[in-house]
Amino acid sequence: MTLPRKHGGAWGAVLALAFGLFGAPHSRAQAQARSATVNPGKATLTIMVPSDGEHFIRFLPSKDAGQPDQLPIRFLDRTKQVSYDLAEVGKQARVAVDDPRTGDSAIRPLTGPHAPRNGVLDLKAPDFDHVRQVDVAVTYDRKPVSLARVSLAPADAKPRTVVLDPAKQGVATYEDVPMGRARVTVLYGDGLSQSQDVEVVSGHAPGPLKISVAVANRVPTVEPTSPSAEPSAGEARKPGEPVGASSSAPAAREAGGGFTGWLGTLLGMAVGAGAIYLLYRWYASGGMAATLKKAGIEVSGPTADSSQQTPWTPNAPAPPVVADPDLCQFCGQRRDADGQCACSAVPGSGAAVAAAPGMAQPRLVGTAGQYSTAVFPLSGVMTLGREATNSISLHEDNTVSRRHAVVREEDGAYVIADEGSSNGVYVNGVRITGPQPLRPGDEVQIGGTRFRFEA
């Protein structure tokens, strides 16, 4: 169609207006499509925590992640906005928020029905339902086990397995463990296995949650290593000096051993003995008060009474020891017809032994585990467990049941019984199935602690 020349300008304006009304939307849609193609998974997430303080944000990538793990993001306020790309973290990725003050974490998926809505993750205190790190220390006779396979199975998650070698010093480490009851299984030695229930709980000290597992059977352990002979950082090795040699003074002294080192040792012992003798003579003569008085300085307080002191004779014979052969030299009780005393019973043989009159009160003495060196006197009926209402409360050991065992006195002897605990009661390494008499020296294991029965 040919337009009149004089109306050409008007028709051009009409065509431009039509293109703006109908063509512009298509252009904007195309631009948005191109932008979506460039960043198809780019998103922004706003995270809110219950209180101010230091927190960390971690993106836990899935198997289809496009890049390795990212560094945690630190923030101090209650609200933090972060950006992420699903193409980089994976379609099944999760986000974790850590509270280092408690060692707990909140973990939520980025996609699916439980994902944050409208790009906002509002966390409350109950949402922190994971423990950031759990360390399971496996020991035998209070020493780290060198080789073992340790599995931690939370109630609602898949088991996780860690293989211990000497470099791990007997500690199996697990991350992001759900709170609640879990089961630890240790495979060690020649086909030996030991399992026990533990509680993964909040409220522990800052840092990893530590759980102790003491195996009952003998197994190789990690021995303390001697200090390395390698030069320390910043210490230069002399030219031509062999690897492992050190130019430090201790090494020079060690190289000069033999007769010289032996003679130096004797001289040192002689000087030490002389100093001790002089101190003793000074104390026997009145100490500092007598010394000041000889110097003409008046002192207050009692002075040494030389009239009651016994003269020291260097080679005087020791005074004779008068003892009754019918009395035990250890506990003071009278021996029986065979010359035996109640305190000399061999653990694991004979009937239970009662505490003789005048002897120490029967007790359980911790020898290994959480309550090592603790002493618990026994009398009458005593219950042991994790609850505070027990006669002996072992609340610091997560492997002990709420009411684990009972120790009671029967006919002057003591008997221990299992109260339906999860991990059982062991006497001399054997799990008991009924009331078990206790004899002096018996080893009793309750949870992760071993005790010695004394009477």
SVG drawing of the C-alpha trace seen along z (x, -y; Angstrom):
<svg xmlns="http://www.w3.org/2000/svg" viewBox="-2 -17 86 92">
<polyline fill="none" stroke="black" stroke-width="0.4" points="0.0,0.0 1.3,-3.4 0.6,-6.2 0.3,-9.8 3.6,-11.6 2.0,-14.3 0.6,-11.7 3.8,-9.6 4.9,-11.0 1.6,-10.3 1.4,-6.7 5.0,-6.2 4.0,-7.3 1.1,-4.9 3.3,-2.0 5.8,-2.8 3.1,-3.0 1.7,0.4 5.2,2.0 5.7,0.6 2.4,2.0 2.7,5.5 6.4,6.0 7.8,4.8 6.2,7.5 7.8,10.1 11.1,8.5 10.9,8.4 9.9,12.0 12.8,13.0 15.2,11.0 13.9,12.7 14.3,16.1 17.9,15.3 18.6,14.3 17.0,17.5 19.2,19.5 22.3,17.8 21.5,18.4 18.8,21.1 19.4,22.1 20.5,18.9 18.6,18.2 18.7,16.1 18.0,17.5 17.3,15.4 18.3,17.3 17.0,16.2 18.3,17.7 16.8,17.6 19.4,15.2 22.4,13.1 25.9,14.5 28.3,16.4 26.8,18.8 28.0,20.6 26.2,21.5 27.3,24.5 25.9,25.8 26.0,29.7 26.3,30.6 24.6,33.7 26.2,36.2 25.4,34.1 27.2,31.0 29.1,29.0 31.9,27.9 33.5,29.0 32.4,28.0 32.3,24.3 33.8,22.5 31.3,21.9 29.8,18.4 30.1,16.7 27.6,14.2 26.8,12.5 23.3,11.0 20.0,12.9 19.5,12.5 21.8,13.4 21.1,13.4 23.1,15.7 23.1,16.7 23.6,20.1 23.3,21.9 21.6,25.3 23.9,26.2 26.9,25.9 25.6,27.4 23.3,30.1 19.6,30.6 19.4,32.6 21.7,30.2 21.0,29.2 21.8,26.1 23.2,26.4 23.4,23.7 25.9,24.3 25.9,22.8 29.5,23.2 28.4,22.3 26.4,25.5 28.0,27.7 24.5,28.2 23.3,27.7 20.0,27.3 19.9,29.0 17.2,28.5 16.9,29.4 16.9,26.7 14.3,28.4 11.2,30.5 8.3,30.2 10.5,29.4 12.5,26.7 12.4,23.0 9.3,21.2 9.5,18.0 13.3,18.1 13.1,17.6 14.4,20.1 13.2,19.1 14.9,21.4 13.8,21.9 15.7,23.6 14.1,27.1 15.3,27.0 18.9,27.5 18.4,31.2 21.9,32.4 25.3,32.6 28.0,31.1 30.7,33.6 30.7,36.8 34.0,38.4 33.8,42.1 36.9,43.0 37.6,46.8 39.9,47.9 41.2,51.0 42.8,50.7 42.6,46.9 44.7,47.0 43.5,46.2 42.7,49.2 45.0,49.3 42.8,51.2 39.0,51.5 36.0,50.8 33.5,48.5 29.9,48.1 27.5,45.4 23.8,46.1 21.4,43.3 17.7,44.3 16.4,42.6 19.5,42.6 21.9,44.9 24.8,46.4 28.2,44.7 31.4,46.6 34.9,45.4 38.0,47.6 40.5,46.9 44.3,47.1 47.1,46.1 47.2,42.5 43.6,41.9 44.6,42.6 41.5,44.7 39.0,41.9 36.3,42.3 34.8,39.0 31.3,38.4 29.7,35.2 26.1,33.9 24.7,36.8 20.9,36.7 20.1,36.4 18.5,39.3 19.5,42.8 22.2,44.4 24.0,47.7 27.8,48.0 29.3,51.3 33.0,52.0 34.6,54.9 38.1,55.6 40.7,58.3 40.1,61.8 36.4,61.5 35.4,59.9 32.4,57.5 30.9,55.3 27.8,53.1 26.2,50.6 23.5,47.9 24.5,44.3 22.6,41.0 23.4,38.2 22.2,35.2 22.5,31.5 23.7,29.5 27.3,30.8 30.4,28.6 31.4,26.5 33.2,28.6 32.7,32.3 30.4,34.6 32.8,37.2 31.6,40.8 33.8,43.4 33.6,47.1 35.9,49.5 36.1,53.0 36.2,55.9 38.7,58.2 42.4,57.7 43.4,56.0 46.5,54.2 46.6,50.6 48.5,47.4 51.6,47.0 53.1,43.6 55.6,42.6 59.0,41.3 60.0,37.8 61.2,37.5 64.9,37.0 64.2,34.8 65.2,31.1 62.4,28.8 60.9,26.2 63.5,23.4 66.4,25.6 69.0,26.0 70.9,29.3 74.6,29.1 76.2,29.8 77.0,33.5 74.9,34.4 72.9,37.6 69.1,37.6 67.8,38.1 70.8,36.5 70.3,33.4 72.8,30.7 71.0,30.0 72.7,30.2 70.7,33.3 72.0,35.3 75.5,34.2 75.1,35.4 73.7,38.7 76.6,39.2 79.0,38.8 77.7,41.7 79.7,44.6 81.9,44.1 81.6,40.3 77.8,40.4 77.9,43.0 80.3,41.0 78.2,37.8 75.1,39.7 76.9,40.9 78.2,37.4 74.7,36.0 73.2,38.6 75.9,37.8 75.2,34.1 71.5,34.7 72.0,37.0 74.3,34.5 71.7,31.7 69.0,33.8 71.1,34.7 72.0,31.0 68.4,30.0 67.5,32.7 70.2,31.7 69.1,28.0 65.5,28.9 66.4,31.2 68.5,28.3 65.5,26.0 65.2,24.8 64.9,21.1 64.1,20.0 67.3,21.5 69.3,20.0 67.9,16.5 68.4,16.9 72.1,17.7 72.5,14.6 71.1,12.5 67.6,12.0 64.7,12.5 61.8,14.5 58.4,15.2 56.7,18.5 57.7,21.9 61.3,23.0 62.7,26.5 62.9,28.6 66.3,30.2 65.8,32.2 63.2,34.5 65.2,35.1 66.9,38.5 70.5,38.3 71.2,39.4 73.4,42.5 74.6,43.3 75.1,47.1 72.6,47.9 70.6,51.1 66.9,50.8 64.6,51.4 63.1,54.9 59.7,55.3 57.2,57.1 54.2,58.6 51.7,61.3 52.1,64.0 48.4,64.9 47.4,61.5 47.4,60.4 50.0,57.8 47.7,56.1 44.3,55.8 45.1,56.7 42.5,59.6 43.2,63.0 44.2,65.7 42.3,69.0 43.6,72.6 45.3,72.6 47.0,69.3 44.8,67.4 43.0,64.1 39.8,62.7 41.7,60.1 43.8,62.7 40.9,64.3 41.8,64.8 39.4,63.0 37.0,65.5 37.5,68.4 35.4,69.6 32.2,68.0 31.6,64.3 33.6,62.8 32.0,60.6 33.7,57.6 35.3,58.6 34.7,56.4 37.2,53.6 38.1,53.8 37.5,51.0 34.0,50.5 33.2,52.4 33.4,50.1 33.7,49.8 36.9,48.1 37.0,46.8 40.0,48.1 39.2,47.1 36.6,45.0 34.6,41.9 34.7,42.5 38.3,43.6 39.7,43.0 36.2,42.4 35.4,44.3 31.8,45.3 31.2,46.9 28.7,49.7 26.1,50.5 22.8,52.3 21.1,52.1 22.7,49.7 21.4,48.9 23.6,47.7 22.5,45.8 22.4,42.6 19.4,41.0 20.1,38.8 17.7,40.8 20.1,43.8 22.3,44.5 25.3,44.2 24.6,41.8 26.7,42.2 25.1,39.3 28.3,38.4 28.4,41.7 26.0,41.9 26.5,45.7 24.9,46.3 21.1,47.0 18.8,45.0 18.7,47.9 21.6,50.1 22.5,52.4 22.0,53.1 24.5,54.1 23.1,55.6 24.3,57.2 23.1,60.8 24.2,62.9 27.2,60.6 28.4,60.8 27.8,58.6 26.0,59.6 25.5,57.6 22.7,58.0 21.7,56.5 18.5,54.3 17.7,54.8 20.3,52.5 21.0,52.0 24.7,52.7 24.8,55.3 27.0,55.8 30.4,57.6 32.2,59.2 35.8,60.2 35.1,59.7 32.0,62.0 28.5,60.6 26.3,61.8 22.8,63.2 21.7,63.3 22.8,62.3 26.6,62.6 28.6,62.8 31.4,60.3 34.8,61.1 37.6,58.7 39.5,57.8 36.7,58.6 36.5,56.2 33.0,54.9 32.2,53.1 29.1,50.8 28.8,48.9 32.1,47.4 33.6,47.6 35.4,50.4 35.4,50.7 37.4,52.9 35.4,54.4 37.2,53.9 36.2,55.3"/>
</svg>
